[in-house]
Structures are given as structure tokens and as C-alpha cells.
């Protein structure tokens, strides 16, 4: 229930933003729901990271890519979602203007990093590591440089001043930077189609090579065969997180694009809804892994049962033979 009585974010400040007070019951419910979403995002992705680092069978380019993707979701849950929760429930930003910019930059960096991680796929460990580093560095440098230099507000200063008040955290982008940011989303995902074609071509070629090796050695189910099948299956199922990212983030990006060209007329409630829908992608990824990756389910069982305390646990088999 929303009260019609308007209040101020800061009662003793003339330039304070107005806020629409929510009922106590609704506020508690939102804190519980968004808090659980944050906890699941942090806990679930931390489990993916730890599993990949701990179990030696997961030390492969594909699984390192999944772990790096989990790092972006973990970072979002740890550094962005707690403050976004307070802003969404209280309808005010209480953490200062400078931290508002820092908060947004982290948010954007994790988003771009996820996109580029999904794009930079390779079966070669050194190349894969290089691309992961590029994804992280470029995302951070781009987001922070654009916002903290004020380039995003060039030409719209009057609109920014008109919409700003003490207690708000609204980072506006002019049309130029909205287009640039959108291209950083759409171009990588267009490239993903080409990259996946390449991945499956490589997987098919590996399958033929393994089959030839098997015929030569008379071992139809040797270790190389199992590794090859495992890598091909992991590469294919990685398409599921890609599809999930498209579903969860596309509404937010569409709203941002429309908003920039229509003088930011989107109601705060609508913007908040699409933002949290996009954030949910970070919480849903561990669930995707648990449903489609048998190695993740086995790793979870090992952690829950505390069997990882065994010295030989890191070398156990997580894959079906």
C-alpha cells in the first residue's frame, strides 16, 4: 500500500527530494524479497567461483569462463544490490552524490563485463585469460571515465539540474552516449552468433580427431574422448546463460534507449521494475547451473555435506563417465 502523503528524503533541507511513503508492511516485504535476492546472488555465485577454483577437474577454459561470469554476478550482489535495495524501498538515496556515481559505474561495469565474457570464448587457456582480462579492464575504464568526466551529461546540463535534488541518484546520459552504450550491448551479442558457429565448428573438428585417435588406439572410451565430450557439452550449454542474459537485460536497455530520446519521461517505478528484473539475472545464473550442469550439482553436494574437508576431494570426478 502506498500512502498519498508526500514526505521529504531529508526533512530539514529545502532542496530535498520528495518521496512517496510506503506502508510498513510493504516496506518489510520488499526488504525481505530484495534482501533474499541479494543473498542468493552473492551466495550462489560464490559457490560457483569456489567450486571452479577448488576442483581440479574444472580447471579448463570453459569453466574458468563460467567462474569469471560468476565473479561479475557476485560483485553486483555484493557492491550494488544492497544500496539499490535501500533506494528502491525508501525511494531516496542516502549515500551521497559521489557514491551515487561510483555505484552506477560499478553497476554498468558488471553489466558490460558480463556481455564481453559471453562474447570472448576460446578453448585456448592463454587467449581465454587475455580476453577475460580485457572484458574486466575495458568495462571498468569505460564506465568510470564516462561518468566521472561528465561526458554523459554534455548538452543536457539544464535537464540534469532540473531533475536533480538532494536524495536522488539518477545518472542521465545524452543521446550520443546512449547510442554508444547500446552498441556495446548489441554488437557483442551479434558477434556471439558468429563466435558460437566457430565454437561448434571447433568442437566438431575435435570430435573427429578424437574418433581418429580412438580408432588408432582401439580405445573407444579413453580419457581424451571423455574430455572432448565434456568440453563440447559445456560449450553448448553455455548458450543458456547467454539466452538468459538477453531475456533479463533487454527490457532495461530498451527503456534506457527510449527514455534518452523522450526527455527521460519514464516513471521511476517502471525504471525500478526493469532494473530489478535485470538484476535478477545475476541470481538466476547459479540456478541455471544447478539445473543444467551436473558438475555443479555434485560440487554443491560436496560443500553441503562438508566432504570438501577430505584431502583427496579436489581431485574427485564431477562428470558422468
C-alpha positions in Angstrom: 0.0 0.0 0.0 1.3 3.4 -1.0 0.5 6.5 1.1 -0.7 9.6 -0.6 1.1 11.7 2.0 4.3 13.2 0.5 7.4 13.3 2.6 11.0 14.6 2.1 14.1 12.4 1.9 15.8 15.0 4.1 13.2 16.8 6.2 15.5 19.8 7.1 16.7 20.6 3.6 15.0 22.9 1.2 16.4 21.1 -1.9 15.4 17.6 -0.7 13.6 15.2 -3.0 10.0 14.3 -2.3 9.3 10.6 -1.6 6.1 8.7 -1.5 5.9 6.8 1.7 5.1 3.1 1.6 3.2 1.2 4.3 5.3 -0.6 6.9 4.1 -4.0 5.7 5.1 -3.3 2.1 8.4 -1.9 3.1 9.2 -5.0 5.2 8.1 -7.3 2.4 10.3 -5.5 -0.1 13.3 -5.6 2.2 12.8 -9.4 2.6 12.3 -10.2 -1.1 15.1 -7.9 -2.3 17.4 -9.0 0.6 16.9 -12.7 -0.2 17.6 -11.9 -3.9 20.8 -10.2 -2.9 21.8 -13.1 -0.5 21.1 -15.7 -3.2 23.1 -13.7 -5.8 26.1 -13.5 -3.5 26.0 -17.0 -2.1 25.1 -18.8 -5.3 27.8 -17.2 -7.4 30.4 -17.5 -4.6 29.7 -21.2 -4.7 30.4 -21.3 -8.5 33.6 -19.5 -8.0 34.9 -21.6 -5.1 33.9 -24.8 -6.9 35.8 -23.9 -10.0 38.9 -22.9 -8.1 38.8 -25.9 -5.7 38.0 -28.9 -8.0 40.9 -29.6 -10.4 38.6 -31.2 -13.0 37.1 -27.7 -13.5 40.4 -26.1 -14.4 39.5 -25.7 -18.1 38.9 -22.6 -20.3 35.2 -23.1 -20.4 34.8 -23.5 -16.6 37.1 -20.6 -16.0 34.8 -18.5 -18.2 31.8 -19.6 -16.1 33.7 -18.7 -12.9 34.6 -15.3 -14.3 30.9 -14.7 -15.2 30.0 -15.7 -11.7 32.5 -13.1 -10.4 30.6 -10.3 -12.2 27.3 -11.5 -10.7 29.0 -11.9 -7.3 30.4 -8.4 -7.5 27.0 -7.0 -8.4 25.3 -8.7 -5.5 28.0 -7.6 -3.0 28.6 -4.0 -4.0 25.5 -2.8 -5.9 22.3 -4.6 -4.8 22.4 -3.7 -1.1 22.4 0.0 -1.9 19.8 -0.4 -4.7 17.6 -2.2 -2.2 17.6 0.7 0.2 17.0 3.2 -2.7 14.1 1.1 -4.0 12.4 0.6 -0.7 13.0 4.0 0.8 12.6 5.8 -2.5 15.6 8.0 -1.6 19.4 7.9 -2.0 21.1 8.4 1.4 24.7 7.7 0.4 25.9 10.9 -1.2 26.3 12.2 -4.8 29.8 10.9 -5.3 29.0 7.4 -4.2 25.9 7.6 -6.4 28.2 7.9 -9.4 30.5 5.2 -8.1 27.6 2.9 -7.5 26.3 3.4 -11.1 29.8 2.8 -12.5 30.1 -0.5 -10.7 26.6 -1.4 -11.9 27.4 -0.6 -15.6 30.9 -2.3 -15.3 29.4 -5.6 -14.2 26.9 -5.5 -17.0 29.4 -4.8 -19.7 31.8 -7.3 -18.3 29.1 -10.0 -18.5 28.4 -9.1 -22.1 32.1 -9.4 -23.1 32.6 -12.6 -21.1 29.8 -14.2 -23.1 31.5 -13.0 -26.3 35.1 -13.8 -25.6 35.0 -17.6 -25.8 38.1 -19.7 -26.6 39.3 -23.1 -26.0 42.9 -21.9 -25.6 43.8 -21.1 -22.0 46.2 -18.1 -22.6 43.8 -16.5 -25.1 40.8 -17.1 -22.9 42.6 -15.5 -19.9 43.6 -12.5 -22.0 40.0 -11.9 -23.2 38.7 -12.1 -19.7 41.2 -9.5 -18.6 40.2 -7.2 -21.4 36.5 -7.7 -20.5 37.1 -6.6 -16.9 39.5 -3.7 -17.7 37.6 -2.2 -20.5 34.3 -2.3 -18.7 35.7 -0.6 -15.6 37.7 2.1 -17.5 34.8 2.9 -19.9 32.1 3.2 -17.2 34.2 5.2 -14.7 35.7 7.5 -17.4 32.4 8.5 -19.0 30.6 9.2 -15.7 33.3 10.9 -13.7 34.4 13.1 -16.6 30.8 14.3 -17.1 30.8 13.3 -20.7 27.4 11.6 -20.3 25.8 14.9 -19.3 27.2 17.1 -22.1 24.4 19.1 -23.7 21.8 18.1 -21.2 23.0 20.1 -18.1 19.8 22.1 -17.9 17.7 18.9 -17.8 20.1 17.3 -15.2 19.8 20.4 -13.0 16.0 20.4 -13.3 15.7 16.8 -12.3 18.3 16.7 -9.6 17.5 17.1 -5.9 19.1 16.0 -2.6 18.2 12.4 -2.1 18.1 11.3 -5.8 20.6 9.1 -7.6 19.7 9.5 -11.3 22.6 9.3 -13.8 21.4 10.7 -17.1 23.1 10.0 -20.5 22.8 12.2 -23.6 21.7 10.6 -26.8 25.3 10.1 -28.0 26.4 8.0 -25.1 23.1 6.1 -25.0 23.8 5.1 -28.6 27.4 4.1 -27.8 26.3 2.2 -24.7 23.6 0.4 -26.7 26.2 -0.6 -29.4 28.4 -2.1 -26.7 25.4 -4.3 -25.9 24.0 -5.2 -29.4 27.3 -5.6 -31.3 28.7 -8.2 -28.9 25.5 -10.2 -29.0 25.5 -10.1 -32.8 29.1 -11.3 -32.7 28.1 -14.2 -30.4 26.2 -15.8 -33.2 29.4 -15.9 -35.3 31.5 -17.0 -32.3 29.2 -19.8 -31.4 29.4 -21.0 -35.0 33.2 -21.1 -34.6 32.9 -22.9 -31.3 30.7 -25.7 -32.7 33.0 -26.0 -35.7 36.0 -26.5 -33.4 34.0 -28.9 -31.3 33.1 -30.9 -34.4 36.7 -31.0 -35.5 37.8 -32.1 -32.1 35.3 -34.9 -32.2 36.7 -36.2 -35.5 40.3 -36.0 -34.2 39.3 -37.9 -31.0 37.5 -40.5 -33.1 40.6 -41.0 -35.2 42.7 -41.3 -32.1 40.2 -43.8 -30.6 40.3 -45.9 -33.8 44.1 -45.9 -33.8 44.4 -46.9 -30.2 41.4 -49.2 -30.1 40.1 -47.3 -27.1 36.6 -46.1 -27.8 36.1 -44.5 -24.3 39.5 -43.2 -23.4 40.3 -40.2 -21.3 40.7 -37.8 -24.3 37.3 -38.9 -25.6 35.6 -38.1 -22.3 37.4 -34.7 -22.0 36.3 -33.8 -25.6 32.7 -34.7 -25.0 32.7 -32.7 -21.7 34.2 -29.6 -23.4 31.7 -29.7 -26.3 28.7 -30.2 -23.9 29.9 -27.3 -21.7 30.3 -25.0 -24.7 26.8 -25.8 -25.9 25.1 -25.4 -22.5 26.9 -22.0 -22.1 24.3 -20.8 -24.6 21.7 -21.0 -21.8 23.2 -18.2 -19.7 23.6 -16.1 -22.9 19.9 -16.5 -23.6 19.0 -15.7 -20.0 21.1 -12.5 -20.2 19.2 -11.4 -23.3 15.8 -12.1 -21.7 16.6 -10.3 -18.4 18.6 -7.3 -19.6 16.8 -6.4 -22.9 13.7 -4.7 -21.2 16.0 -2.5 -19.2 18.2 -1.5 -22.2 15.1 -0.8 -24.3 13.7 1.5 -21.6 17.0 3.3 -21.3 17.1 4.0 -25.0 13.5 5.2 -25.3 14.0 7.3 -22.2 17.0 9.2 -23.6 15.2 10.2 -26.7 11.9 11.2 -25.0 13.5 13.5 -22.3 13.5 10.9 -19.6 9.8 10.6 -19.1 9.9 7.0 -17.8 8.2 6.8 -14.3 10.6 5.9 -11.5 8.5 2.8 -10.6 8.8 1.4 -14.2 12.5 2.1 -14.2 12.9 0.4 -10.9 11.0 -2.7 -12.0 13.0 -3.2 -15.2 16.2 -2.6 -13.2 15.5 -5.3 -10.7 14.3 -7.6 -13.4 17.8 -7.2 -15.0 19.5 -7.7 -11.6 17.6 -11.0 -11.2 19.7 -12.4 -14.0 22.7 -12.5 -11.6 20.7 -14.5 -9.1 19.2 -16.9 -11.6 22.5 -17.9 -13.2 23.5 -20.3 -10.3 20.0 -21.9 -10.6 20.7 -22.4 -14.3 24.0 -24.1 -13.5 22.3 -26.3 -10.9 19.7 -27.4 -13.5 21.9 -27.9 -16.5 25.4 -28.6 -15.1 25.7 -32.0 -13.3 29.2 -31.0 -12.1 27.8 -28.0 -10.2 25.1 -30.2 -8.5 27.8 -32.6 -7.4 30.0 -29.8 -6.2 27.1 -28.4 -4.2 26.6 -31.8 -2.5 30.2 -31.9 -1.6 30.1 -28.4 0.1 26.8 -29.1 1.9 28.0 -32.4 3.3 31.3 -30.8 4.2 33.1 -33.6 2.3 35.5 -31.0 0.9 37.4 -31.2 4.1 38.8 -34.5 2.8 42.3 -34.1 1.3 41.6 -36.0 -1.9 38.3 -34.2 -2.5 39.7 -31.7 -5.0 40.6 -34.5 -7.4 37.3 -36.3 -7.4 35.4 -36.9 -10.6 32.5 -34.5 -11.1 31.5 -35.7 -14.5 29.4 -38.7 -15.6 31.6 -41.2 -17.4 
